[in-house]
Every structure is written in structure tokens, then in C-alpha cells.
Amino acid sequence: MRLMIIGSLRGQLSEATRIAMDRGAKVLHAETIDDAMKALRTGRGADLLMVEATLNIADLVARLDHERICVPIVACGVQNDARAAVAAIRAGAKEYIPLPPDPELIAAVLAAVADDGHALIFRDDAMAGVVKLAEQIAPSEASVLITGESGTGKEVLARYVHQKSNRADKPFISINCAAIPEALLESELFGHEKGAFTGAVARRVGKFEEANGGTLLLDEISEMDIRLQAKLLRAIQERMIDRVGSNRPVQVDIRILATSNRNLAEAVREGSFREDLFYRLNVVNLKLPALRDRPADILALADHFGGKYAEANGLPNRPLSDDARRQLTLSRWPGNVRELENTIHRAVLLGTGDVIGVDALRMPDGSRLDAMIGAHEDTIVGQAAQAAEAATRSFVGRTVADVERELILDTLDHCLGNRTHAANILGISIRTLRNKLHLYSDEGFTIPQPGESRVAAR
């Protein structure tokens, strides 16, 4: 946890610094907003800014936005300064901490920032296997590619790998390659010199330098433009980067993690992703299963989110009813953990009574979850019925001999011409099968040989 305190260290704010350090935070001090911006530009990053409310917080927020530096702000001020507290929150501060500081309040703020929803919750064996592999490779220096559908928790797993690595006490820096415009992503990654482009008001280090000594997560790496991939490949191979507008290389010591919700091997075949970069990143692949494929995790995550949002909204932590728990496990969760989290958040707010019932499980449009599940099941049943009807109709007007011949040849094709396997599946003797095949061959039908399919035999 990296905390930057902006303002005077005299008196009460210095006490807040001491409390934060006692809670394990690494504290950096900046007297003014200008000093803070200089420190952030030079890679002395922070996970949280604690700012005196008397400073111009609106100006700080605007400057951070202009230079695309994303870090939450907590304002601090004397207890009776209600006007300053309101102004700070309106300016963009996440919280307001009254001074003199309360140790428990500061500890809670630090814990909230450190956690930030990154708890790794799992019960299912499918997920346990992935976590076990993650723990096994975490102490290494190998690059890791984490794949899975959107919302499965790829960044959460990446943070877990970092926490279990030998770099756990060093920075964990994440950059979403899909969220930053292509023209700015190079500067965000590698930094820039003053005047390198319009808006480059000062030298600024990029994420590679900010992560020096620690771990850099390249989130949604598949969305990076292929021209920038070449520079990224060099940086990963040589651990050397060039800031935009500079010809003097900078050495970095980092471990690379990357995530993708797309099939990168397919992207390589399509030409949208460099093959050499793919193999450089994919030393170890951690593939996260979809939530529907790890059903034991659904209720564990639901209980976790229920407690989290009850506390966040000042509500009692109520259990889910048996019917609600059953409905949760029946859902397909196309949005995965992210969709489940939002559903439970709504349920905590909408639920009435001592337990959270089925009525509180609603979709964003207000429809009930059980209604959506019923529609999904009706669709599946309908599709199965249509398929069965189509199969039945395909037999109408055909002789038993025709249907038998097609069944035998399809089974032989499935077994790549292996007569013994085909006979076992059909439940007939190998001799009967051979006699049938001789008959079909005489009638002009193509018979696959061992190791062949019917297409190859033609």
C-alpha cells in the first residue's frame, strides 16, 4: 500500500502519517500539489492520495485527469470545517477524514483501498486447480497469460499471483490496453519527454518504469495495436524501454502478466496479434473457467458480495433464502462474476425482511432472475424438441436398410475406419460389420479404410 500525503506535516497530519505507517503503508510526503505531481510523473506512484482539505483539490483532480494519472483522493481537515469537507467531496475526493485522526478510521480507509474488491473467493474444484497452478508458478519470473471470458476475475487472479510472488512488496501496476486511445497508449506504457507531443507539459515516466522492481499487468492485451506490439516485444525481451521523444534507453526490472478475453492463438492466425509476442507472453497460461462451469463458487461469491454491500450501504447482513440460493445456481451468468456481483448488490438494496428472497433477485431492467431462467430453460427445451422432430422427419419415407447403412457408415467415419471400434459401438460382431461393408462397397458407396474418414476416402 503506497500512500502519498499532500500538505503540511505539522501537527495532526503528521499523526495521520504515523498511524498509516503503523498499519503497514509506505508513506511519501509532498508539501504542495506541484510537488505531488512531480513525484507522480517520476514514477513514485501512489495507491492513495491523502490531501489537506485547504488545498485546491479541484485543481489536483483536473491535473490528474489531464495527465491520465488514476489514483483515489481522500481529503483531511479539522472536524468543524464542514464547508471544506463538502467542497472536497464535490471536487472529487472519495472520502473526508476529520482531524485529529482516528486510528480505526484511517485503518478502514487503507483497508478499503488495499482490498478494492480484489478478494479471491473460490470453492469449486475447477477454480481450485487454477489457483493451485497460480501458486506454483507465482515465485518464478515467468510471464503469465491469464485468459477467460469477460467478468471471470482475470485481474483478481493477476493480483493474487503478484501477492504470492517474490515481488509482493514491490509495486503492482495495471494498465487496461482497451481503455486508452491508441495514440496515448505508447506514452502511458513507456512515458514521454517534455514537448514530445501536444500536451506533454513535463517529462513523465510510464507504467514500465512505475512498475520497476514489481509486476506490470497488461490488461486486455489483445486490444493493443499491432504496431505498438513490436515495441512492447522489445521491452519484454530486453527489459529496456525508450520514452516517447527520447533516444536514451531506460533499463527496467519487471515481471509481465497479461490478460485477454479473446483467443490469442486465433488472433495470431488472423494477423491481428504478433506470434512472437504471443509466445513471449504465454510462458504459462492460467485459463479461468466461466462461472457457469464452477457452480460451487456461485453461492460462496454471493455470500461474500452480500456481506460487502450490506456493510457499504449501512444495512444488516441478511442471508439468502433457500429459493434464492437455488435460483442463483440455476442461472447461466453470461456476465460471470461481474454480473453476479451486480445482481447481489441490487438484491441487498431491494430485499425486505430477515432474508433476501427470490423477489429481490432482479436484472437491470427490473425483470426477475427466475423469469429469465425459466425463459432460458423453455428455449433449451424448445430447441431439443425441434431437433428431435427434425431427426424423426428425416427418417420418414426411407427404408430400414437405408437408415441402417447410414448409421453404420457414420459410426465407421466417427471411428476413422477402425472396424473393431465401430462394431463395439454398434453392438454387432466384427464379422457382421465386414459383411455389411462388402455389400455397401458393391453398391458403390465409399468405405473408409483404417485411419481414414469418408471425405478422405473419396
VOGU-3710 file (C-alpha; in Angstrom, 3 decimals, decimal comma):
1> mrlmiigslr> 0,000/0,000/0,000  1,604/3,271/-1,187  0,221/6,397/0,449  1,116/9,936/-0,595  0,235/12,684/1,885  -0,056/16,152/0,344  0,109/19,145/2,638  1,871/20,299/5,792  3,215/17,629/8,121  2,785/19,857/11,126
11> gqlseatria> 0,656/18,527/13,969  -2,378/16,432/13,154  -1,442/15,369/9,621  1,911/14,045/10,853  -0,057/11,913/13,319  -2,079/10,522/10,407  1,209/9,643/8,715  2,391/7,748/11,777  -0,876/5,806/12,018  -0,706/4,864/8,330
21> mdrgakvlha> 2,881/3,660/8,665  1,935/1,596/11,715  -0,688/-0,072/9,517  1,997/-1,078/7,001  1,616/1,717/4,457  4,638/3,112/2,645  4,257/6,874/3,011  5,585/9,584/0,719  5,135/13,272/1,532  4,598/16,200/-0,823
31> etiddamkal> 4,259/19,728/0,564  2,285/21,109/-2,374  0,222/19,887/-5,313  3,085/20,798/-7,647  5,444/18,615/-5,604  2,926/15,791/-5,705  2,572/15,992/-9,495  6,352/15,960/-9,942  6,627/12,850/-7,774  3,837/11,067/-9,642
41> rtgrgadllm> 5,362/11,934/-13,015  8,721/10,489/-11,979  7,213/7,108/-11,157  6,974/7,483/-7,404  3,430/6,237/-7,683  0,726/6,010/-5,044  -2,316/3,847/-4,394  -3,977/6,652/-2,405  -3,568/10,411/-2,025  -4,387/11,892/1,392
51> veatlniadl> -4,748/15,648/0,831  -5,267/18,585/3,164  -8,747/19,956/2,525  -7,406/23,517/2,481  -5,506/22,779/-0,734  -7,098/23,168/-4,160  -8,413/19,618/-4,592  -10,376/20,522/-7,726  -7,124/21,668/-9,352  -5,418/18,437/-8,301
61> varldheric> -8,224/16,326/-9,772  -8,122/18,280/-13,035  -4,341/17,902/-13,348  -4,506/14,185/-12,634  -7,216/13,768/-15,267  -5,264/15,819/-17,801  -2,190/13,619/-17,380  -4,264/10,419/-17,106  -2,986/9,561/-13,631  -5,645/7,474/-11,890
71> vpivacgvqn> -5,399/7,435/-8,101  -8,162/7,923/-5,473  -8,125/11,000/-3,209  -9,088/11,274/0,457  -9,356/14,741/1,954  -8,345/15,598/5,551  -9,448/18,577/7,609  -10,411/19,789/11,049  -13,615/18,314/12,444  -15,623/21,536/12,472
81> daraavaair> -14,784/22,540/8,893  -17,972/21,197/7,267  -17,718/23,609/4,330  -14,252/22,323/3,419  -15,497/18,718/3,655  -18,398/19,339/1,272  -16,144/21,226/-1,155  -13,586/18,408/-1,140  -16,169/15,730/-1,934  -17,690/17,862/-4,692
91> agakeyiplp> -14,212/18,430/-6,130  -13,640/14,687/-6,493  -12,351/13,334/-3,175  -13,682/9,858/-2,359  -13,807/10,373/1,401  -13,250/13,009/4,078  -11,287/12,167/7,224  -11,653/14,597/10,140  -8,588/15,643/12,101  -7,303/14,870/14,655
101> pdpeliaavl> -7,197/11,435/13,017  -8,946/8,378/14,363  -6,697/5,293/14,008  -9,593/2,958/13,234  -10,973/5,278/10,554  -7,616/5,569/8,817  -7,134/1,814/9,055  -10,573/1,287/7,461  -9,770/3,655/4,584  -6,420/1,969/3,939
111> aavaddghal> -8,033/-1,468/4,069  -10,749/-0,404/1,626  -8,193/0,867/-0,871  -5,943/-2,151/-0,429  -8,830/-4,575/-0,895  -10,777/-2,619/-3,532  -12,849/-5,700/-4,368  -9,847/-7,884/-5,187  -10,580/-10,765/-2,809  -10,073/-14,180/-4,413
121> ifrddamagv> -13,117/-16,238/-3,409  -13,461/-19,836/-4,620  -14,840/-23,209/-3,553  -15,162/-25,126/-6,803  -12,592/-27,753/-7,787  -12,341/-26,261/-11,285  -11,207/-22,940/-9,819  -9,076/-24,613/-7,154  -6,980/-26,221/-9,881  -6,281/-22,849/-11,491
131> vklaeqiaps> -5,371/-21,276/-8,129  -3,042/-24,174/-7,303  -1,191/-23,675/-10,591  -1,052/-19,920/-9,937  0,547/-20,526/-6,524  3,035/-22,939/-8,076  4,311/-20,530/-10,718  3,962/-17,296/-8,701  7,523/-17,335/-7,238  9,048/-17,633/-10,717
141> easvlitges> 9,909/-14,782/-13,069  7,940/-16,302/-15,957  5,477/-14,195/-17,907  1,888/-15,333/-17,391  -1,066/-15,081/-19,760  -4,425/-15,179/-17,965  -7,368/-15,972/-20,235  -11,095/-16,366/-19,766  -14,410/-14,751/-20,554  -15,084/-11,162/-19,576
151> gtgkevlary> -16,006/-10,882/-15,911  -14,385/-14,114/-14,704  -11,859/-12,322/-12,471  -8,661/-12,222/-14,522  -7,287/-9,100/-12,819  -8,123/-10,539/-9,397  -6,068/-13,641/-10,234  -3,230/-11,451/-11,555  -3,074/-9,585/-8,232  -3,079/-12,923/-6,428
161> vhqksnradk> -0,074/-14,086/-8,469  1,734/-10,868/-7,560  0,906/-11,261/-3,864  2,333/-14,787/-3,881  5,453/-13,789/-5,816  8,883/-12,684/-4,639  7,917/-9,160/-5,751  4,913/-8,883/-3,411  6,392/-5,919/-1,526  7,032/-4,052/-4,788
171> pfisincaai> 4,526/-2,144/-6,968  1,691/-3,876/-8,812  0,814/-1,648/-11,768  -2,121/-2,349/-14,064  -2,950/-0,753/-17,395  -6,055/-1,501/-19,445  -4,934/-1,591/-23,062  -8,550/-1,409/-24,298  -9,494/1,679/-22,277  -6,752/4,031/-23,505
181> pealleself> -6,810/5,544/-27,007  -4,212/4,094/-29,334  -2,447/7,454/-29,721  -1,876/7,701/-25,953  -1,153/4,082/-25,054  2,524/4,234/-26,065  3,084/7,209/-23,774  1,173/5,516/-20,944  3,358/2,428/-21,223  6,767/3,922/-21,881
191> ghekgaftga> 6,475/7,520/-20,702  7,435/10,672/-22,607  9,767/13,632/-22,590  8,596/17,213/-22,230  7,345/18,524/-25,574  7,260/15,072/-27,200  3,691/15,809/-28,321  0,939/18,326/-27,695  0,015/18,190/-24,023  3,339/16,763/-22,845
201> varrvgkfee> 3,897/19,552/-20,315  6,705/17,740/-18,478  8,712/14,559/-18,529  6,655/11,665/-17,242  7,611/8,047/-16,696  5,299/5,339/-17,966  3,882/2,193/-16,431  7,027/0,183/-17,176  9,160/2,482/-15,045  6,459/2,877/-12,401
211> anggtlllde> 6,368/-0,918/-12,022  10,168/-1,169/-11,761  11,042/-3,929/-9,307  7,469/-5,197/-9,261  4,780/-6,508/-11,595  3,141/-4,939/-14,650  -0,289/-6,206/-15,708  -1,219/-5,611/-19,340  -4,992/-5,976/-19,128  -6,808/-6,927/-22,360
221> isemdirlqa> -3,517/-7,153/-24,275  -5,388/-8,408/-27,360  -6,724/-4,868/-27,966  -3,258/-3,357/-28,468  -2,458/-2,100/-31,962  -0,094/-4,441/-33,775  2,405/-1,613/-34,463  2,842/-0,983/-30,752  3,226/-4,718/-30,141  6,700/-4,604/-31,724
231> kllraiqerm> 7,930/-2,030/-29,199  6,313/-3,987/-26,375  8,074/-7,164/-27,510  11,457/-5,427/-27,375  10,726/-4,081/-23,907  9,794/-7,535/-22,621  12,763/-9,270/-24,236  15,461/-6,754/-23,348  13,915/-5,172/-20,238  14,756/-1,873/-21,894
241> idrvgsnrpv> 12,359/0,909/-22,909  12,502/4,222/-24,768  10,340/7,108/-23,643  8,403/8,849/-26,405  10,576/11,686/-27,677  13,816/10,242/-26,265  16,590/8,175/-27,787  18,132/7,221/-24,466  17,003/3,733/-23,341  15,972/3,082/-19,756
251> qvdirilats> 16,503/-0,294/-18,095  13,615/-1,778/-16,086  13,232/-4,806/-13,848  9,661/-6,074/-14,037  7,566/-9,199/-14,318  4,896/-9,207/-17,011  1,375/-10,530/-16,579  -1,223/-10,168/-19,334  -4,927/-10,905/-19,688  -7,204/-11,490/-22,648
261> nrnlaeavre> -10,829/-12,496/-23,123  -10,110/-13,350/-26,755  -8,419/-16,399/-28,273  -4,927/-15,018/-28,911  -3,898/-18,058/-30,961  -6,788/-17,273/-33,304  -5,768/-13,592/-33,332  -2,263/-14,701/-34,406  -3,750/-16,682/-37,291  -5,841/-13,668/-38,303
271> gsfredlfyr> -2,746/-11,432/-38,268  -4,011/-9,049/-35,572  -1,546/-10,234/-32,927  2,173/-10,911/-33,269  3,098/-14,571/-32,976  6,460/-13,835/-31,301  4,765/-11,635/-28,689  2,151/-14,313/-28,042  4,806/-16,916/-27,275  6,782/-14,421/-25,175
281> lnvvnlklpa> 3,718/-13,751/-23,011  2,321/-17,276/-22,961  5,083/-18,959/-20,941  2,376/-20,058/-18,506  -1,335/-19,911/-19,280  -3,875/-19,622/-16,472  -7,294/-20,247/-18,004  -10,164/-19,110/-15,790  -13,350/-21,163/-16,141  -16,631/-19,366/-16,686
291> lrdrpadila> -18,811/-19,023/-13,592  -21,351/-21,489/-15,034  -18,550/-24,090/-15,102  -17,684/-23,578/-11,415  -21,105/-23,853/-9,748  -19,730/-24,317/-6,223  -18,320/-20,779/-6,418  -21,673/-19,117/-7,100  -23,039/-19,273/-3,556  -19,646/-18,539/-1,960
301> ladhfggkya> -19,321/-15,392/-4,059  -22,953/-14,445/-3,433  -22,422/-14,621/0,336  -19,231/-12,562/0,034  -20,899/-9,851/-2,058  -23,948/-9,853/0,199  -21,815/-9,016/3,227  -19,739/-6,494/1,307  -22,672/-4,436/0,016  -24,669/-4,679/3,216
311> eanglpnrpl> -21,750/-3,063/5,044  -21,163/-0,494/2,296  -24,816/0,623/2,414  -25,214/0,507/6,205  -27,697/-2,394/6,033  -27,880/-5,598/8,082  -26,127/-8,616/6,571  -29,099/-10,848/5,702  -28,744/-14,392/4,351  -30,177/-15,517/1,040
321> sddarrqltl> -33,304/-17,651/1,230  -33,167/-21,271/0,087  -35,212/-20,420/-3,021  -32,918/-17,500/-3,841  -29,848/-19,707/-3,496  -31,405/-22,297/-5,799  -32,222/-19,675/-8,428  -28,662/-18,338/-8,322  -27,223/-21,765/-9,069  -29,656/-22,277/-11,982
331> srwpgnvrel> -28,617/-19,097/-13,811  -26,130/-19,285/-16,685  -24,410/-15,981/-15,686  -23,279/-14,812/-19,132  -21,655/-11,812/-17,418  -19,849/-14,145/-14,984  -18,691/-12,861/-11,581  -19,268/-9,239/-12,546  -22,938/-9,938/-13,338  -23,369/-11,950/-10,126
341> entihravll> -21,862/-9,117/-8,080  -24,241/-6,563/-9,580  -27,206/-8,877/-9,038  -26,363/-9,352/-5,356  -25,776/-5,603/-4,922  -29,289/-4,941/-6,256  -30,708/-7,718/-4,084  -29,172/-6,207/-0,940  -30,868/-2,896/-1,756  -34,220/-4,331/-2,883
351> gtgdvigvda> -34,629/-7,136/-0,360  -37,061/-6,810/2,528  -37,475/-8,922/5,626  -34,972/-11,012/7,520  -33,717/-12,849/4,432  -33,119/-11,915/0,794  -35,730/-13,731/-1,254  -36,231/-14,534/-4,921  -38,195/-11,300/-5,465  -35,027/-9,269/-4,799
361> lrmpdgsrld> -33,011/-11,086/-7,461  -33,655/-8,820/-10,412  -31,993/-7,931/-13,688  -31,045/-4,291/-14,502  -34,337/-3,830/-16,372  -36,324/-4,918/-13,293  -37,229/-8,410/-14,541  -36,888/-11,244/-12,056  -33,972/-13,636/-12,310  -36,210/-16,700/-12,035
371> amigahedti> -38,256/-15,459/-15,015  -35,077/-15,166/-17,088  -34,042/-18,673/-16,060  -37,485/-20,012/-16,977  -37,268/-18,389/-20,420  -33,789/-19,870/-20,896  -34,973/-23,340/-19,937  -38,020/-23,020/-22,224  -35,689/-22,104/-25,078  -33,493/-25,152/-24,467
381> vgqaaqaaea> -36,494/-27,473/-24,250  -37,942/-25,986/-27,421  -34,674/-26,380/-29,298  -34,385/-30,004/-28,165  -37,947/-30,714/-29,264  -37,325/-29,145/-32,665  -34,132/-31,169/-33,115  -35,934/-34,396/-32,184  -38,780/-33,621/-34,572  -36,342/-32,851/-37,388
391> atrsfvgrtv> -34,478/-36,098/-36,774  -37,756/-38,063/-36,798  -38,893/-36,431/-40,033  -35,567/-37,279/-41,687  -36,441/-40,978/-41,338  -39,879/-40,661/-42,950  -40,031/-42,140/-46,450  -36,781/-44,057/-46,093  -36,295/-47,815/-45,822  -34,839/-49,522/-42,772
401> adverelild> -31,912/-50,654/-44,941  -31,113/-47,031/-45,897  -31,199/-45,857/-42,277  -29,060/-48,834/-41,157  -26,484/-48,159/-43,870  -26,184/-44,501/-42,930  -25,829/-45,356/-39,237  -23,080/-47,898/-39,911  -21,108/-45,650/-42,265  -21,421/-42,616/-39,949
411> tldhclgnrt> -20,183/-44,706/-37,000  -17,253/-46,040/-39,045  -16,451/-42,483/-40,103  -16,512/-41,399/-36,450  -14,006/-44,183/-35,636  -11,748/-43,190/-38,587  -12,255/-46,535/-40,278  -11,474/-48,713/-37,240  -13,748/-51,743/-37,733  -13,364/-53,138/-34,216
421> haanilgisi> -14,309/-49,855/-32,508  -17,248/-49,305/-34,853  -18,588/-52,821/-34,234  -18,388/-52,331/-30,469  -20,318/-49,057/-30,672  -22,967/-50,571/-32,983  -23,333/-53,673/-30,816  -22,697/-56,116/-33,690  -19,936/-58,593/-34,404  -16,927/-57,611/-36,487
431> rtlrnklhly> -17,937/-60,319/-38,981  -21,410/-58,823/-39,441  -19,886/-55,386/-39,918  -17,474/-56,647/-42,597  -20,283/-58,364/-44,487  -22,324/-55,145/-44,440  -19,343/-53,119/-45,670  -18,698/-55,545/-48,554  -22,345/-55,156/-49,556  -22,180/-51,353/-49,432
441> sdegftipqp> -18,942/-51,340/-51,442  -20,533/-53,483/-54,137  -23,434/-50,981/-54,247  -20,975/-48,185/-54,989  -20,717/-46,499/-51,559  -17,338/-45,172/-50,367  -15,944/-47,197/-47,447  -13,186/-45,537/-45,367  -10,068/-47,585/-44,690  -8,415/-47,661/-41,224
451> gesrvaar> -7,148/-44,161/-40,417  -9,377/-42,502/-42,991  -12,608/-40,552/-42,914  -15,246/-40,837/-45,614  -14,204/-37,445/-47,026  -10,572/-38,538/-47,327  -11,600/-41,871/-48,851  -13,467/-40,207/-51,712
//
